[in-house]
Amino acid sequence: MDPLMENVSHTYFILNGFNELGEMRPLLSIPFSFMFLLAISANSLLLYVIVSQRVLHSPMYILIALLACVDLSLPVYVIPNMLLNFLFDLRGISLTGCLIQMYCNHINGFLHSSLLVWMALDRYFAICTPLYYHNSMALPGFLKFVIPLLIRNFLYNAVLVSLAGRLSFCYRNVLDHCFCEYMALAKLACGSTSLNSLVGLVGIFLIPVTDFIIIVISYVIIFRSVFMSGTSGAKALNTCVTHIIVITVSLVILLTAFLSYRIRNNLSPSIRIFISTMYLLFPGCFNPIIYGLRTKEIRQQILRVLNCNEK
C-alpha cells in the first residue's frame, strides 16, 4: 500500500448495494416504494386511531402507538435515500451523514426492542397481578422499567457511533450496502477493527438478546399463571397472542440482520443487504396490520374512523 494513502481518510462514501443487478437495479424502487408507502400509511392510521379515540387511551394501546412511531421513523431515515439511489444513481453520502443515519437507525432499533420488553411487562402486570395493574403501569412506577433501558440504549449507541467515527478509511470508499450499516462501514477501515467488532458483538447480547430473555421470562410466568387459573385465564391469554406474534417476527429479523454481518457465513452481499433492509421495512408493514386484524378494540375503532370519513 502507498504510504501516502495511510495518511488519507475518506470522508465521502459510495453506497453500492445491489450493484450486481446492473440495469435491473432501478426496478428495486417498485417493491421498496410499495413497502415504504404501506409502512407510512398503515402506521399513520394506527397512530391516528389510538390518539384520537379516548377508549384506546390505556397503557397497552399507548405502547402500541409508541411502537407505531418507531415503525414510522425507521424507514424514513433510509428508504428515501435508497429510492434516490436506485432511480437517479445518487449513491454518495458524507461520513457525517453516514454516522447520523447510523445513529438514528440504531437508536430506533434499540427503542423497538425496548418497547417489546415494555409490552411484555404490560401483559405480565395485566394477567398476573390484575389488582395492581394500574399502579404498576402508572407513569411514576413504570419509569423504573423505562429509564434503565433508555440509558442503556443511548449510551451504547453513542459509544458505537463514536468508535465508527474514529476509524480511518484509507483503502476504499465504496460501501457494499444501501445505507450505513455499522459493520459494513467498519470493513472499509484500515488498521485494526477488533474493538469495533467486540463492541458490536457485546451489543447483540446487551440489547436484543437481553431483551429477548426478559420477554421469554415474562411470558413463561404469564403462561404458568394462565394455566393455573383455568378457563378464565385461557381467555385472558388470547390478548397476548398478538404481542407474541409481533415479538417473534421482530426479534427474528433483528437478530438475523445483526448476526449476518458478525458471524462468518456464505450469504451473498445482496442477501445481507436484503435482510438488513427488511429489518427496517417489514416490521413497519407487518405490525400495524397484525394489530389491526387481531386486536378487536383497535379493529373496531379503525372501522369507526373509516366509516365516519366516508360519511
C-alpha positions, 0 to 999 in steps of 0.5 A: 500500500502507498504510504501516502494513502495511510495518511488519507481518510475518506470522508465521502462514501459510495453506497453500492448495494445491489450493484450486481443487478446492473440495469435491473437495479432501478426496478428495486424502487417498485417493491421498496416504494410499495413497502415504504408507502404501506409502512407510512400509511398503515402506521399513520392510521394506527397512530391516528386511531389510538390518539384520537379515540379516548377508549384506546387511551390505556397503557397497552394501546399507548405502547402500541402507538409508541411502537407505531412511531418507531415503525414510522421513523425507521424507514424514513431515515433510509428508504428515501435515500435508497429510492434516490439511489436506485432511480437517479444513481445518487449513491454518495453520502458524507461520513457525517451523514453516514454516522447520523443515519447510523445513529438514528437507525440504531437508536430506533432499533434499540427503542423497538426492542425496548418497547417489546420488553415494555409490552411484555411487562404490560401483559405480565402486570395485566394477567398476573397481578390484575389488582395492581395493574394500574399502579404498576403501569402508572407513569411514576412506577413504570419509569423504573422499567423505562429509564434503565433501558433508555440509558442503556440504549443511548449510551451504547449507541453513542459509544458505537457511533463514536468508535465508527467515527474514529476509524480511518478509511484509507483503502476504499470508499465504496460501501457494499450496502444501501445505507450505513450499516455499522459493520459494513462501514467498519470493513472499509477501515484500515488498521485494526477493527477488533474493538469495533467488532467486540463492541458490536458483538457485546451489543447483540447480547446487551440489547436484543438478546437481553431483551429477548430473555426478559420477554421469554421470562415474562411470558413463561410466568404469564403462561404458568399463571394462565394455566393455573387459573383455568378457563378464565385465564385461557381467555385472558391469554388470547390478548397476548397472542398478538404481542407474541406474534409481533415479538417473534417476527421482530426479534427474528429479523433483528437478530438475523440482520445483526448476526449476518454481518458478525458471524462468518457465513456464505450469504451473498452481499445482496442477501445481507443487504436484503435482510438488513433492509427488511429489518427496517421495512417489514416490521413497519408493514407487518405490525400495524396490520397484525394489530389491526386484524387481531386486536378487536378494540383497535379493529373496531375503532379503525372501522369507526374512523373509516366509516365516519370519513366516508360519511 
